[in-house]
Amino acid sequence: MHVPRSGLALLMLYAGTVLGAGAPPPEPEQPVDYAIVVTGRELLEGVYADSHTLFLTKTLRGLGLHCRFSISVDDGHADIAEAMRYAFTQVPLVIVTGGLGPTENDVTRQALSEFTGIPLQEHPEILQEMERRMGVARDQMRANLRRQSQMPTRGTYLKNASGSSAGLVFELDNHVVVALPGPPRELQPMVHNELLPYLSRRFGTRRSVCSLTIRFVGLGQSQIDQTMKEHAPLPAGVLVSSQFEGGRVDFTFALAGDNAENRARLEELKRQTAECLGDHIYAYDETTTLEQHVVLLLAQRGVTLATAEAGSGGSLVTALDGVDAAERYVLGGFVSRTGERLRHLLGVSDEEWQGADSQAEQTKLLAATMAAATSAQWGVVVGDTQRDERGAGFVEVVYRFADGRLESQRLGVRAGDAGREQLTTQLLDQLRRRLR
């Protein structure tokens, strides 16, 4: 196959080369051809690998859709347009990933609007949801954030239960273009909850694969894989894929043919996996996030939570606040850059603060004071980022329980956005363990 390059860096991945060993699931008599356009300069510079193609081809093949090719391109208007021009000559359906966020290099929305000739317009429901999620009135919302409420005037949108960037659907006479957010934690639930029903309506797709997704936290992929080999061996013919992000690992197991026998085989695999790895499992589906699971545990206990964060920068309360119904159980959070500033926010006196002889004791003092200042039965306080004798970063974390007990823990911290994401996952996981 010849693909026009014109200086454009392209990575071609053909369907059938990404599913691994084993026979592919049966296809419908007339499969729908589609192409994937993955945007992002980081992919072309080797910063991280393309996981979207694996997930999409694995998921959509079971519904009678056939991927002709996947293209990775730079996140620029001209590159996206060139990839789209080629894709339109080959397939009726194009799925584009990435570039829907609020930053300057998130240009997919506008690039697809210009390419298809379909204007964008603010959607009132999306804008209302953004107001709720961000806690900011639309008139006070920054322009780059408000841009995420713009949807195609000809087509529809896909709801995002895990973030602020809704998916876009541009509908033309002979083509459909779907744009999905880049973060896997947002893309994958959107595909299962929103895209699959849309494709079923639009193209008449049907499910022909039986699958099971297990979501882990607190263990690496290799350790999960090794434990399963020893204690939960896979049935014959199972296709396996895994996805890692921010300390969370998803394993998906699939069998060709959605029937009672295959469902029973996967149910037995689920039972065996729970026996050997249950402490690290938070969901048995593709859509429940760790944040949703923690809010569900709060609801099951009938308790409320408040946080005070320095070293985590408010990432814990922000993550929980994005969950539907979180406002009933997450009362809010105090956020500042340092524990010193936190204690002023909470009204801790100079005498009390100076009487705490270590940062660990100061963090406990913050937890006790926060409990008195709020009506929350549970609390999490994250202290300042510190360095140990080896120079490794860590934070002191204090959990306050409904009976007034305080429990301290030290969690490691790495620099950068990836380190912050990892810390957020650790905090959610530790809170999950204590709420169970």
Disulfide bonds with the S-S distance in Angstrom:
none
